[in-house]
Amino acid sequence: MTEAYFGVKLNGKTLAPLLGKEQDVFPKSPQIAPWIDEAYLKILFSSVVITGGIQKMNWGRAEDLSVLDIVNPRDKTDLTLMYAPQEMKIARPLISATVYLPHDLKLEGVYLPVFEGNRIVTGKTDRWYSQQFDRIWGNSASVFHKPATNTLAYSQGGGRLTAAVGGKHDFGIQYFYGRLPELAFETLSPATFTGLYNPYHHIGIDYGVGLGSVSLSAEFAANITSDLSGNNPSIYNPSLAWNIGAVYSAPLGFQLSLTATENIRLHHNRSVAQINDVEYGKKATDTKLVFSVSQTLLRNSLEWKLGAIVGLEDADFCIMPGIHWQLATLLIDCNVGIFGGKKTGNFGQFSRNSFIRLTLAYEF
C-alpha cells in the first residue's frame, strides 16, 4: 500500500502580494518554499513503513514543550502560532522508517541529508524580533557571514525505540546526532560575526502511564555539545532537560493539564563572564510551567480553552484563551495571546505584541 500527501500554506507570508508587512528574517532564502507545508510518500511493507519527502516528525511523549521533539526546527517569525506548536514546525527533507516488532515494540529511524535551523526575525523594528541577537542585528553596521548548511556535511539522523507494557505503561529511548537549531556565532571583531550551528549528541528517555482518567508523562534529555568544559564562546554549553506532565479528563467534557519543564546549562559560571559568549547574559536554568483547561460542548463541535505559560526565572508569562467551533464543513478558530512580565524575559519582551488571531477554514 502506498499513500501520498501534499499540503500547502496560503497566508500573508506565502501569497503575493504580501497581505502584511514584510519581515527581515534569517535565513532570507529558505531551502524549502514556505508555501509547502508537507509533501511526502509513504510505502507500507507488512510491518515496515518507509516515508520519504518533506515532513514533520513527532518524537517524545509530552503534551507541551517536549524536550525530546527535536527533529524539526521551528519558525519563530510568527508567535501567534504558539497555541499550535505543530504549525510552528518547519518540514524538512528526510527519509524515515518505522518497524513494528513483536511484544509491542516500535523502532523508528530518520535521516536528514541537509540542515536548516530555526527561522528568526532579524529586523530590530519588526514584530517578533528577539533581543537574544542584539549583538548581531542590533548594530546596523555589523557584518554577518551566513553558514552554508545545504551540504551533506550537515546531514543528521537518529533512532527511537518505544515499548508498551501491560497495556498502560509506555517507555521510550532515543538518540540523535545533528546540529542545534539555535543559531550560534563567532565574534571576529566588535562588528563582524560568523554564523555557526553547533553539532551535538542528543540522548533521551521518556515514560508514560494511564491511571484511569489521568495520564502522566515524563521526559529526560541530555544535549552534549563539543564544549565539554564550557569555555568556548562560540559553542552552546552542554545541557540537561526534563519535562513532567499530567492530563486529567474530567466530567462534563473538561480536560485539565499541567506541565513543568526545565533546561539546565552545565558549566554556567565559566561562560557567563565572557561577553562574547553566545550564552552571555543567560541564566543557569530556564524553567517554565504550562497550564491549560478546556471543555468540549455541543457534541464536541465547540471547544473553549484557556492556556498559560509562565517563565519562572524571568517572571514573565503568556496567556492564551481560544475558541474552536466546527459548523459542519466550516471551521472557526479565535485565539488570543497576552504577553507580560519582565521586559527582559522571553515572553515579557513581547508585551507590546499581544494579539487576536481569527482563522476561518472550509473542510471538504
Solvent accessible surface area in square Angstrom, and as a share of the most:
residue,aa,sasa,rsa
1,M,173,0.77
2,T,85,0.49
3,E,88,0.40
4,A,86,0.66
5,Y,102,0.39
6,F,125,0.52
7,G,12,0.12
8,V,71,0.41
9,K,51,0.22
10,L,122,0.61
11,N,58,0.30
12,G,24,0.23
13,K,90,0.38
14,T,30,0.18
15,L,71,0.35
16,A,100,0.77
17,P,118,0.74
18,L,74,0.37
19,L,136,0.68
20,G,48,0.46
21,K,160,0.68
22,E,127,0.57
23,Q,38,0.17
24,D,78,0.40
25,V,31,0.18
26,F,16,0.07
27,P,10,0.06
28,K,160,0.68
29,S,83,0.53
30,P,38,0.24
31,Q,63,0.28
32,I,32,0.16
33,A,37,0.29
34,P,62,0.39
35,W,108,0.38
36,I,36,0.18
37,D,25,0.13
38,E,26,0.12
39,A,23,0.18
40,Y,44,0.17
41,L,83,0.41
42,K,54,0.23
43,I,56,0.28
44,L,54,0.27
45,F,111,0.46
46,S,119,0.76
47,S,50,0.32
48,V,45,0.26
49,V,23,0.13
50,I,67,0.34
51,T,6,0.03
52,G,28,0.27
53,G,28,0.27
54,I,30,0.15
55,Q,25,0.11
56,K,16,0.07
57,M,20,0.09
58,N,100,0.51
59,W,6,0.02
60,G,25,0.24
61,R,64,0.24
62,A,19,0.14
63,E,127,0.57
64,D,38,0.20
65,L,73,0.36
66,S,35,0.22
67,V,22,0.13
68,L,0,0.00
69,D,20,0.11
70,I,43,0.22
71,V,4,0.02
72,N,4,0.02
73,P,8,0.05
74,R,60,0.22
75,D,29,0.15
76,K,73,0.31
77,T,4,0.03
78,D,27,0.14
79,L,23,0.11
80,T,16,0.09
81,L,29,0.14
82,M,29,0.13
83,Y,73,0.28
84,A,23,0.18
85,P,74,0.47
86,Q,73,0.32
87,E,73,0.33
88,M,19,0.09
89,K,6,0.03
90,I,13,0.07
91,A,7,0.05
92,R,3,0.01
93,P,31,0.19
94,L,4,0.02
95,I,100,0.51
96,S,10,0.07
97,A,38,0.29
98,T,25,0.15
99,V,40,0.23
100,Y,117,0.45
101,L,68,0.34
102,P,98,0.62
103,H,165,0.73
104,D,103,0.53
105,L,58,0.29
106,K,62,0.26
107,L,81,0.40
108,E,23,0.10
109,G,28,0.27
110,V,10,0.06
111,Y,96,0.37
112,L,1,0.01
113,P,38,0.24
114,V,31,0.18
115,F,5,0.02
116,E,9,0.04
117,G,1,0.01
118,N,12,0.06
119,R,28,0.10
120,I,15,0.07
121,V,6,0.04
122,T,13,0.07
123,G,11,0.10
124,K,114,0.48
125,T,126,0.73
126,D,17,0.09
127,R,108,0.40
128,W,12,0.04
129,Y,26,0.10
130,S,33,0.21
131,Q,68,0.30
132,Q,59,0.26
133,F,9,0.04
134,D,53,0.28
135,R,76,0.28
136,I,0,0.00
137,W,52,0.18
138,G,30,0.29
139,N,58,0.30
140,S,123,0.79
141,A,76,0.59
142,S,26,0.17
143,V,77,0.44
144,F,44,0.18
145,H,87,0.39
146,K,121,0.51
147,P,17,0.11
148,A,72,0.56
149,T,14,0.08
150,N,96,0.49
151,T,64,0.37
152,L,126,0.63
153,A,80,0.62
154,Y,35,0.13
155,S,32,0.21
156,Q,15,0.07
157,G,19,0.18
158,G,19,0.18
159,G,25,0.24
160,R,11,0.04
161,L,67,0.33
162,T,21,0.12
163,A,23,0.18
164,A,36,0.28
165,V,80,0.46
166,G,74,0.71
167,G,80,0.77
168,K,100,0.42
169,H,58,0.26
170,D,48,0.25
171,F,93,0.39
172,G,7,0.07
173,I,91,0.46
174,Q,5,0.02
175,Y,94,0.36
176,F,3,0.01
177,Y,92,0.35
178,G,1,0.01
179,R,53,0.19
180,L,29,0.14
181,P,41,0.26
182,E,38,0.17
183,L,6,0.03
184,A,0,0.00
185,F,5,0.02
186,E,76,0.34
187,T,47,0.27
188,L,100,0.50
189,S,43,0.28
190,P,127,0.80
191,A,33,0.25
192,T,31,0.18
193,F,7,0.03
194,T,36,0.21
195,G,2,0.02
196,L,52,0.26
197,Y,11,0.04
198,N,6,0.03
199,P,47,0.29
200,Y,6,0.02
201,H,79,0.35
202,H,0,0.00
203,I,80,0.40
204,G,1,0.01
205,I,89,0.45
206,D,8,0.04
207,Y,73,0.28
208,G,5,0.04
209,V,14,0.08
210,G,29,0.28
211,L,92,0.46
212,G,83,0.80
213,S,56,0.36
214,V,44,0.25
215,S,59,0.38
216,L,70,0.35
217,S,19,0.13
218,A,35,0.27
219,E,7,0.03
220,F,86,0.36
221,A,0,0.00
222,A,18,0.14
223,N,24,0.12
224,I,63,0.32
225,T,5,0.03
226,S,78,0.50
227,D,6,0.03
228,L,113,0.56
229,S,47,0.31
230,G,0,0.00
231,N,88,0.45
232,N,57,0.29
233,P,37,0.24
234,S,14,0.09
235,I,27,0.13
236,Y,15,0.06
237,N,7,0.03
238,P,8,0.05
239,S,13,0.09
240,L,59,0.29
241,A,5,0.04
242,W,71,0.25
243,N,0,0.00
244,I,92,0.46
245,G,14,0.14
246,A,35,0.27
247,V,22,0.13
248,Y,84,0.32
249,S,59,0.38
250,A,23,0.18
251,P,98,0.62
252,L,146,0.73
253,G,35,0.34
254,F,62,0.26
255,Q,84,0.37
256,L,65,0.32
257,S,14,0.09
258,L,100,0.50
259,T,5,0.03
260,A,17,0.13
261,T,12,0.07
262,E,30,0.14
263,N,50,0.26
264,I,54,0.27
265,R,19,0.07
266,L,64,0.32
267,H,71,0.32
268,H,36,0.16
269,N,125,0.64
270,R,131,0.48
271,S,0,0.00
272,V,54,0.31
273,A,85,0.66
274,Q,52,0.23
275,I,121,0.61
276,N,60,0.31
277,D,0,0.00
278,V,7,0.04
279,E,9,0.04
280,Y,93,0.35
281,G,59,0.56
282,K,72,0.30
283,K,104,0.44
284,A,37,0.28
285,T,43,0.25
286,D,55,0.28
287,T,16,0.09
288,K,31,0.13
289,L,67,0.33
290,V,11,0.06
291,F,91,0.38
292,S,15,0.09
293,V,22,0.13
294,S,10,0.06
295,Q,23,0.10
296,T,47,0.28
297,L,69,0.34
298,L,115,0.57
299,R,241,0.88
300,N,117,0.60
301,S,31,0.20
302,L,37,0.18
303,E,55,0.25
304,W,83,0.29
305,K,97,0.41
306,L,73,0.36
307,G,6,0.06
308,A,24,0.19
309,I,12,0.06
310,V,56,0.32
311,G,6,0.05
312,L,89,0.44
313,E,48,0.21
314,D,29,0.15
315,A,58,0.45
316,D,1,0.01
317,F,66,0.28
318,C,0,0.00
319,I,62,0.32
320,M,28,0.12
321,P,41,0.26
322,G,13,0.13
323,I,91,0.46
324,H,66,0.30
325,W,95,0.33
326,Q,50,0.22
327,L,70,0.35
328,A,94,0.73
329,T,65,0.38
330,L,72,0.36
331,L,24,0.12
332,I,45,0.23
333,D,24,0.12
334,C,44,0.26
335,N,18,0.09
336,V,36,0.21
337,G,0,0.00
338,I,76,0.38
339,F,9,0.04
340,G,8,0.08
341,G,34,0.33
342,K,116,0.49
343,K,136,0.58
344,T,105,0.61
345,G,1,0.01
346,N,74,0.38
347,F,18,0.07
348,G,0,0.00
349,Q,43,0.19
350,F,12,0.05
351,S,30,0.19
352,R,232,0.85
353,N,27,0.14
354,S,50,0.33
355,F,18,0.07
356,I,134,0.68
357,R,70,0.25
358,L,115,0.57
359,T,50,0.29
360,L,116,0.58
361,A,35,0.27
362,Y,141,0.54
363,E,84,0.38
364,F,218,0.91
